[in-house]
């Protein structure tokens, strides 16, 4: 089960979290200045990645959610 958080003003989906995962997944594209965070740190759901998706070198990836 996943809990999704939405912006109170516009309704944009901004984050996910779930029991057992000690992290909050923030949709970085929803932030005013995503470049401040220096790029991706991890890639999820690589099992569903399409040929046009690019995962930068050095980014740790998972086929689904990490367990």
N, CA, C and O atoms as CSV, one atom per row, in Angstrom:
chain,resi,resn,atom,element,x,y,z
A,1,UNK,N,N,0.839,-1.171,0.000
A,1,UNK,CA,C,0.000,0.000,0.000
A,1,UNK,C,C,0.887,1.238,0.000
A,1,UNK,O,O,1.860,1.305,0.751
A,2,UNK,N,N,0.562,2.207,-0.828
A,2,UNK,CA,C,1.319,3.449,-0.956
A,2,UNK,C,C,0.417,4.611,-0.577
A,2,UNK,O,O,-0.760,4.639,-0.937
A,3,UNK,N,N,0.977,5.568,0.151
A,3,UNK,CA,C,0.260,6.804,0.455
A,3,UNK,C,C,0.817,7.887,-0.449
A,3,UNK,O,O,2.033,8.052,-0.544
A,4,UNK,N,N,-0.052,8.622,-1.109
A,4,UNK,CA,C,0.355,9.698,-1.999
A,4,UNK,C,C,-0.007,11.040,-1.376
A,4,UNK,O,O,-1.092,11.208,-0.819
A,5,UNK,N,N,0.911,11.983,-1.478
A,5,UNK,CA,C,0.688,13.329,-0.953
A,5,UNK,C,C,0.522,14.294,-2.110
A,5,UNK,O,O,1.221,14.198,-3.119
A,6,UNK,N,N,-0.410,15.225,-1.959
A,6,UNK,CA,C,-0.744,16.174,-3.019
A,6,UNK,C,C,-0.630,17.603,-2.505
A,6,UNK,O,O,-0.822,17.859,-1.316
A,7,UNK,N,N,-0.317,18.534,-3.408
A,7,UNK,CA,C,-0.264,19.950,-3.072
A,7,UNK,C,C,-1.664,20.424,-2.686
A,7,UNK,O,O,-2.636,20.159,-3.392
A,8,UNK,N,N,-1.754,21.130,-1.555
A,8,UNK,CA,C,-3.051,21.642,-1.099
A,8,UNK,C,C,-3.614,22.710,-2.022
A,8,UNK,O,O,-4.830,22.892,-2.088
A,9,UNK,N,N,-2.741,23.423,-2.739
A,9,UNK,CA,C,-3.195,24.525,-3.595
A,9,UNK,C,C,-3.671,24.055,-4.972
A,9,UNK,O,O,-4.727,24.472,-5.448
A,10,UNK,N,N,-2.877,23.182,-5.606
A,10,UNK,CA,C,-3.185,22.827,-7.005
A,10,UNK,C,C,-3.523,21.359,-7.226
A,10,UNK,O,O,-3.997,20.993,-8.302
A,11,UNK,N,N,-3.288,20.514,-6.228
A,11,UNK,CA,C,-3.625,19.102,-6.358
A,11,UNK,C,C,-2.562,18.248,-7.028
A,11,UNK,O,O,-2.800,17.065,-7.274
A,12,UNK,N,N,-1.387,18.814,-7.335
A,12,UNK,CA,C,-0.312,18.052,-7.969
A,12,UNK,C,C,0.210,16.979,-7.027
A,12,UNK,O,O,0.397,17.227,-5.836
A,13,UNK,N,N,0.445,15.788,-7.563
A,13,UNK,CA,C,1.016,14.673,-6.805
A,13,UNK,C,C,2.488,15.001,-6.551
A,13,UNK,O,O,3.268,15.100,-7.498
A,14,UNK,N,N,2.879,15.172,-5.276
A,14,UNK,CA,C,4.243,15.615,-4.970
A,14,UNK,C,C,5.116,14.565,-4.271
A,14,UNK,O,O,6.341,14.677,-4.310
A,15,UNK,N,N,4.522,13.552,-3.634
A,15,UNK,CA,C,5.344,12.581,-2.903
A,15,UNK,C,C,4.582,11.281,-2.665
A,15,UNK,O,O,3.353,11.236,-2.712
A,16,UNK,N,N,5.366,10.207,-2.404
A,16,UNK,CA,C,4.829,8.892,-2.025
A,16,UNK,C,C,5.557,8.422,-0.783
A,16,UNK,O,O,6.716,8.774,-0.566
A,17,UNK,N,N,4.890,7.637,0.024
A,17,UNK,CA,C,5.562,6.901,1.095
A,17,UNK,C,C,4.741,5.668,1.399
A,17,UNK,O,O,3.544,5.609,1.120
A,18,UNK,N,N,5.423,4.664,1.988
A,18,UNK,CA,C,4.731,3.425,2.338
A,18,UNK,C,C,5.332,2.840,3.592
A,18,UNK,O,O,6.494,3.085,3.914
A,19,UNK,N,N,4.538,2.070,4.293
A,19,UNK,CA,C,5.014,1.376,5.484
A,19,UNK,C,C,6.158,0.452,5.098
A,19,UNK,O,O,6.096,-0.212,4.064
A,20,UNK,N,N,7.195,0.403,5.912
A,20,UNK,CA,C,8.322,-0.481,5.675
A,20,UNK,C,C,9.435,0.136,4.848
A,20,UNK,O,O,10.532,-0.420,4.796
A,21,UNK,N,N,9.190,1.256,4.208
A,21,UNK,CA,C,10.222,1.954,3.442
A,21,UNK,C,C,10.552,3.223,4.208
A,21,UNK,O,O,9.721,4.126,4.311
A,22,UNK,N,N,11.750,3.294,4.740
A,22,UNK,CA,C,12.130,4.433,5.576
A,22,UNK,C,C,12.594,5.599,4.714
A,22,UNK,O,O,13.708,6.098,4.870
A,23,UNK,N,N,11.732,6.020,3.810
A,23,UNK,CA,C,12.037,7.136,2.915
A,23,UNK,C,C,10.732,7.701,2.384
A,23,UNK,O,O,9.694,7.040,2.399
A,24,UNK,N,N,10.806,8.919,1.922
A,24,UNK,CA,C,9.702,9.544,1.211
A,24,UNK,C,C,10.194,9.806,-0.202
A,24,UNK,O,O,11.266,10.383,-0.386
A,25,UNK,N,N,9.442,9.398,-1.183
A,25,UNK,CA,C,9.811,9.604,-2.579
A,25,UNK,C,C,9.165,10.902,-3.043
A,25,UNK,O,O,7.946,10.984,-3.188
A,26,UNK,N,N,9.993,11.911,-3.275
A,26,UNK,CA,C,9.518,13.229,-3.695
A,26,UNK,C,C,9.603,13.321,-5.214
A,26,UNK,O,O,10.625,12.972,-5.804
A,27,UNK,N,N,8.545,13.782,-5.836
A,27,UNK,CA,C,8.517,13.999,-7.279
A,27,UNK,C,C,9.284,15.290,-7.561
A,27,UNK,O,O,8.715,16.380,-7.505
A,28,UNK,N,N,10.561,15.163,-7.860
A,28,UNK,CA,C,11.442,16.325,-7.934
A,28,UNK,C,C,11.011,17.330,-8.999
A,28,UNK,O,O,11.294,18.521,-8.871
A,29,UNK,N,N,10.342,16.873,-10.031
A,29,UNK,CA,C,9.858,17.778,-11.064
A,29,UNK,C,C,8.791,18.739,-10.571
A,29,UNK,O,O,8.456,19.699,-11.263
A,30,UNK,N,N,8.255,18.494,-9.389
A,30,UNK,CA,C,7.234,19.393,-8.837
A,30,UNK,C,C,7.841,20.544,-8.045
A,30,UNK,O,O,7.122,21.453,-7.629
A,31,UNK,N,N,9.155,20.516,-7.832
A,31,UNK,CA,C,9.812,21.550,-7.044
A,31,UNK,C,C,10.126,22.777,-7.898
A,31,UNK,O,O,10.251,22.672,-9.118
A,32,UNK,N,N,10.252,23.932,-7.262
A,32,UNK,CA,C,10.541,25.168,-7.983
A,32,UNK,C,C,11.902,25.137,-8.662
A,32,UNK,O,O,12.040,25.658,-9.769
A,33,UNK,N,N,12.915,24.538,-8.031
A,33,UNK,CA,C,14.259,24.510,-8.593
A,33,UNK,C,C,14.881,23.130,-8.382
A,33,UNK,O,O,15.735,22.972,-7.509
A,34,UNK,N,N,14.467,22.118,-9.171
A,34,UNK,CA,C,14.973,20.762,-8.956
A,34,UNK,C,C,16.481,20.630,-9.161
A,34,UNK,O,O,17.086,19.700,-8.629
A,35,UNK,N,N,17.100,21.532,-9.912
A,35,UNK,CA,C,18.544,21.464,-10.148
A,35,UNK,C,C,19.340,21.619,-8.852
A,35,UNK,O,O,20.491,21.186,-8.787
A,36,UNK,N,N,18.757,22.222,-7.830
A,36,UNK,CA,C,19.437,22.392,-6.540
A,36,UNK,C,C,19.817,21.055,-5.903
A,36,UNK,O,O,20.697,21.008,-5.044
A,37,UNK,N,N,19.161,19.972,-6.317
A,37,UNK,CA,C,19.386,18.671,-5.710
A,37,UNK,C,C,20.418,17.840,-6.454
A,37,UNK,O,O,20.712,16.718,-6.041
A,38,UNK,N,N,20.976,18.362,-7.541
A,38,UNK,CA,C,22.106,17.734,-8.207
A,38,UNK,C,C,21.807,16.496,-9.030
A,38,UNK,O,O,22.739,15.782,-9.400
A,39,UNK,N,N,20.580,16.217,-9.324
A,39,UNK,CA,C,20.261,15.067,-10.168
A,39,UNK,C,C,19.834,13.845,-9.386
A,39,UNK,O,O,19.824,13.862,-8.155
A,40,UNK,N,N,19.483,12.790,-10.088
A,40,UNK,CA,C,18.947,11.593,-9.440
A,40,UNK,C,C,19.991,10.851,-8.614
A,40,UNK,O,O,21.178,10.853,-8.940
A,41,UNK,N,N,19.535,10.228,-7.557
A,41,UNK,CA,C,20.388,9.413,-6.686
A,41,UNK,C,C,20.084,7.930,-6.850
A,41,UNK,O,O,20.946,7.086,-6.606
A,42,UNK,N,N,18.850,7.608,-7.268
A,42,UNK,CA,C,18.420,6.219,-7.423
A,42,UNK,C,C,17.340,6.164,-8.499
A,42,UNK,O,O,16.587,7.120,-8.687
A,43,UNK,N,N,17.274,5.040,-9.196
A,43,UNK,CA,C,16.235,4.819,-10.206
A,43,UNK,C,C,15.413,3.599,-9.783
A,43,UNK,O,O,15.964,2.543,-9.474
A,44,UNK,N,N,14.086,3.762,-9.774
A,44,UNK,CA,C,13.180,2.687,-9.377
A,44,UNK,C,C,12.415,2.163,-10.583
A,44,UNK,O,O,12.255,2.865,-11.581
A,45,UNK,N,N,11.949,0.941,-10.484
A,45,UNK,CA,C,11.137,0.283,-11.516
A,45,UNK,C,C,11.867,0.160,-12.846
A,45,UNK,O,O,11.272,0.362,-13.905
A,46,UNK,N,N,13.161,-0.172,-12.794
A,46,UNK,CA,C,13.919,-0.347,-14.020
A,46,UNK,C,C,13.421,-1.523,-14.856
A,46,UNK,O,O,13.680,-1.578,-16.058
A,47,UNK,N,N,12.715,-2.456,-14.240
A,47,UNK,CA,C,12.160,-3.581,-14.986
A,47,UNK,C,C,11.143,-3.092,-16.021
A,47,UNK,O,O,10.872,-3.786,-17.001
A,48,UNK,N,N,10.585,-1.904,-15.806
A,48,UNK,CA,C,9.586,-1.339,-16.720
A,48,UNK,C,C,10.162,-0.219,-17.592
A,48,UNK,O,O,9.420,0.446,-18.315
A,49,UNK,N,N,11.473,-0.008,-17.526
A,49,UNK,CA,C,12.123,1.084,-18.263
A,49,UNK,C,C,11.966,0.885,-19.770
A,49,UNK,O,O,12.128,-0.224,-20.279
A,50,UNK,N,N,11.657,1.949,-20.460
A,50,UNK,CA,C,11.540,1.929,-21.907
A,50,UNK,C,C,12.875,2.311,-22.551
A,50,UNK,O,O,13.735,2.896,-21.891
A,51,UNK,N,N,13.050,1.989,-23.817
A,51,UNK,CA,C,14.315,2.239,-24.516
A,51,UNK,C,C,14.704,3.721,-24.499
A,51,UNK,O,O,15.892,4.039,-24.535
A,52,UNK,N,N,13.735,4.621,-24.445
A,52,UNK,CA,C,14.028,6.055,-24.485
A,52,UNK,C,C,14.341,6.645,-23.110
A,52,UNK,O,O,14.701,7.818,-23.016
A,53,UNK,N,N,14.212,5.863,-22.054
A,53,UNK,CA,C,14.567,6.342,-20.715
A,53,UNK,C,C,16.072,6.206,-20.512
A,53,UNK,O,O,16.659,5.176,-20.842
A,54,UNK,N,N,16.686,7.241,-19.974
A,54,UNK,CA,C,18.127,7.245,-19.727
A,54,UNK,C,C,18.375,7.323,-18.224
A,54,UNK,O,O,17.872,8.217,-17.543
A,55,UNK,N,N,19.158,6.373,-17.721
A,55,UNK,CA,C,19.574,6.400,-16.322
A,55,UNK,C,C,21.056,6.755,-16.326
A,55,UNK,O,O,21.864,5.999,-16.867
A,56,UNK,N,N,21.432,7.886,-15.735
A,56,UNK,CA,C,22.830,8.313,-15.750
A,56,UNK,C,C,23.764,7.291,-15.094
A,56,UNK,O,O,23.373,6.583,-14.165
A,57,UNK,N,N,24.987,7.230,-15.586
A,57,UNK,CA,C,26.007,6.352,-15.000
A,57,UNK,C,C,26.180,6.697,-13.525
A,57,UNK,O,O,26.165,7.868,-13.143
A,58,UNK,N,N,26.345,5.669,-12.706
A,58,UNK,CA,C,26.563,5.876,-11.281
A,58,UNK,C,C,25.300,5.959,-10.448
A,58,UNK,O,O,25.372,5.996,-9.220
A,59,UNK,N,N,24.132,5.989,-11.101
A,59,UNK,CA,C,22.860,6.021,-10.366
A,59,UNK,C,C,22.477,4.584,-10.043
A,59,UNK,O,O,22.326,3.758,-10.942
A,60,UNK,N,N,22.319,4.290,-8.759
A,60,UNK,CA,C,21.945,2.941,-8.327
A,60,UNK,C,C,20.493,2.675,-8.720
A,60,UNK,O,O,19.636,3.541,-8.546
A,61,UNK,N,N,20.216,1.494,-9.243
A,61,UNK,CA,C,18.867,1.189,-9.695
A,61,UNK,C,C,18.293,-0.079,-9.107
A,61,UNK,O,O,19.020,-0.964,-8.654
A,62,UNK,N,N,16.974,-0.149,-9.122
A,62,UNK,CA,C,16.215,-1.306,-8.643
A,62,UNK,C,C,15.162,-1.664,-9.669
A,62,UNK,O,O,14.591,-0.776,-10.302
A,63,UNK,N,N,14.894,-2.947,-9.848
A,63,UNK,CA,C,13.837,-3.365,-10.776
A,63,UNK,C,C,12.446,-2.935,-10.300
A,63,UNK,O,O,11.548,-2.724,-11.115
A,64,UNK,N,N,12.272,-2.809,-8.996
A,64,UNK,CA,C,11.015,-2.358,-8.401
A,64,UNK,C,C,11.356,-1.456,-7.224
A,64,UNK,O,O,12.323,-0.697,-7.286
A,65,UNK,N,N,10.574,-1.529,-6.151
A,65,UNK,CA,C,10.909,-0.810,-4.933
A,65,UNK,C,C,11.943,-1.605,-4.154
A,65,UNK,O,O,11.845,-2.830,-4.093
A,66,UNK,N,N,12.931,-0.949,-3.557
A,66,UNK,CA,C,13.908,-1.694,-2.760
A,66,UNK,C,C,13.228,-2.328,-1.546
A,66,UNK,O,O,12.295,-1.767,-0.971
A,67,UNK,N,N,13.714,-3.497,-1.178
A,67,UNK,CA,C,13.099,-4.178,-0.032
A,67,UNK,C,C,13.913,-3.992,1.218
A,67,UNK,O,O,13.542,-4.498,2.277
